[in-house]
């Protein structure tokens, strides 16, 4: 599991790596119940969006869907910071990231690192 790095008292980031030839991150990230607030994309990424696989126990992962039945998706872009609604990951402890969707994953032509930024609960 990736180790969080502090950006100060309230904000942390963790890196996901998607290996070459793969579409899903090799390790999960534990948010510690924190609020996911953003993603930082690298200078190169295959695929136009990312989706997520989530778990409560780091063993059984499920695709993340919105209440309307659509897969939760974030439009990706090179060298981009994308703000995430903290409520989207409420109650989630472990996260994996996928390039593309669960139905059409986008394998990477090289290893890619994406950063997940989160805030510890109780801080504003």
C-alpha positions as CSV (number, residue, x, y, z in Angstrom):
1,X,0.0,0.0,0.0
2,X,1.2,3.5,-0.8
3,X,2.5,5.7,2.0
4,X,0.8,9.1,2.5
5,X,2.9,12.2,2.3
6,X,2.0,15.4,4.3
7,X,1.4,18.7,2.6
8,X,0.9,20.3,6.1
9,X,-1.3,19.5,9.1
10,X,-4.5,19.0,7.1
11,X,-3.7,17.8,3.6
12,X,-2.0,14.6,2.4
13,X,-1.2,13.0,-1.0
14,X,-0.6,9.5,-2.1
15,X,0.7,8.3,-5.4
16,X,-1.0,5.6,-7.5
17,X,1.1,3.8,-10.1
18,X,-0.5,2.1,-13.1
19,X,2.0,-0.2,-14.7
20,X,2.8,-0.3,-18.4
21,X,0.3,-2.7,-20.1
22,X,-2.2,-2.3,-17.2
23,X,-5.2,-0.1,-16.6
24,X,-5.6,-0.5,-12.8
25,X,-3.2,0.8,-10.2
26,X,-1.0,-2.0,-8.7
27,X,-1.6,-0.9,-5.1
28,X,-4.6,0.5,-3.3
29,X,-4.4,3.7,-1.4
30,X,-5.8,3.9,2.2
31,X,-7.4,7.3,2.8
32,X,-7.9,6.6,6.5
33,X,-11.5,7.8,6.2
34,X,-10.3,11.2,4.9
35,X,-12.0,13.3,2.3
36,X,-10.7,12.9,-1.2
37,X,-10.3,16.4,-2.6
38,X,-8.3,16.1,-5.8
39,X,-6.3,14.2,-8.4
40,X,-3.0,15.3,-10.0
41,X,-2.4,13.8,-13.5
42,X,1.0,13.2,-15.1
43,X,2.4,14.7,-18.3
44,X,1.2,11.7,-20.2
45,X,-1.7,9.3,-19.8
46,X,-3.5,6.9,-22.1
47,X,-7.3,7.4,-21.9
48,X,-9.6,10.3,-21.4
49,X,-11.0,9.5,-18.0
50,X,-10.3,7.5,-14.8
51,X,-12.7,5.5,-12.7
52,X,-12.3,3.9,-9.3
53,X,-12.5,0.5,-7.5
54,X,-13.1,0.8,-3.8
55,X,-13.0,-1.4,-0.7
56,X,-13.7,-1.4,3.0
57,X,-11.3,-4.2,3.8
58,X,-8.6,-3.9,1.0
59,X,-9.6,-7.4,-0.2
60,X,-13.0,-7.1,-1.9
61,X,-13.1,-4.3,-4.4
62,X,-16.2,-2.9,-6.1
63,X,-16.5,-0.3,-8.9
64,X,-17.6,3.1,-7.6
65,X,-21.0,4.2,-9.0
66,X,-23.1,7.3,-8.4
67,X,-26.7,7.0,-7.1
68,X,-28.1,7.4,-10.6
69,X,-26.4,4.1,-11.6
70,X,-23.5,5.6,-13.7
71,X,-19.9,4.8,-13.0
72,X,-18.1,7.6,-11.1
73,X,-15.7,9.1,-13.7
74,X,-13.2,11.9,-13.7
75,X,-12.1,13.5,-17.0
76,X,-8.3,13.2,-17.0
77,X,-5.8,15.5,-18.7
78,X,-2.1,15.9,-18.8
79,X,-0.5,18.1,-16.1
80,X,-3.9,18.7,-14.6
81,X,-5.2,19.1,-11.0
82,X,-8.8,18.0,-10.9
83,X,-11.0,18.9,-7.9
84,X,-13.1,16.1,-6.5
85,X,-16.3,16.4,-4.5
86,X,-15.3,15.0,-1.1
87,X,-18.8,13.4,-0.7
88,X,-18.1,11.1,-3.7
89,X,-15.7,8.9,-1.6
90,X,-17.6,9.2,1.7
91,X,-17.2,6.1,3.8
92,X,-14.5,4.6,1.5
93,X,-11.3,3.4,3.1
94,X,-9.3,1.9,0.2
95,X,-9.1,3.1,-3.4
96,X,-7.6,1.8,-6.7
97,X,-7.7,3.9,-9.8
98,X,-8.4,2.7,-13.3
99,X,-7.6,4.4,-16.6
100,X,-10.8,4.2,-18.7
101,X,-14.0,2.5,-17.3
102,X,-14.8,-0.9,-15.9
103,X,-16.3,-1.8,-19.3
104,X,-13.5,-0.3,-21.5
105,X,-10.3,0.0,-19.5
106,X,-7.4,1.9,-21.1
107,X,-4.0,0.1,-20.7
108,X,-1.1,2.4,-20.3
109,X,1.8,2.4,-22.8
110,X,4.2,3.2,-20.0
111,X,4.0,3.3,-16.2
112,X,2.0,6.3,-15.0
113,X,1.8,7.9,-11.6
114,X,-1.3,9.8,-10.5
115,X,-1.6,11.6,-7.1
116,X,-4.6,11.5,-4.9
117,X,-5.0,14.4,-2.6
118,X,-7.1,14.1,0.6
119,X,-7.9,16.0,3.7
120,X,-8.3,14.4,7.2
121,X,-11.8,14.5,8.4
122,X,-12.7,17.1,11.0
123,X,-10.6,19.8,9.2
124,X,-12.1,22.4,6.9
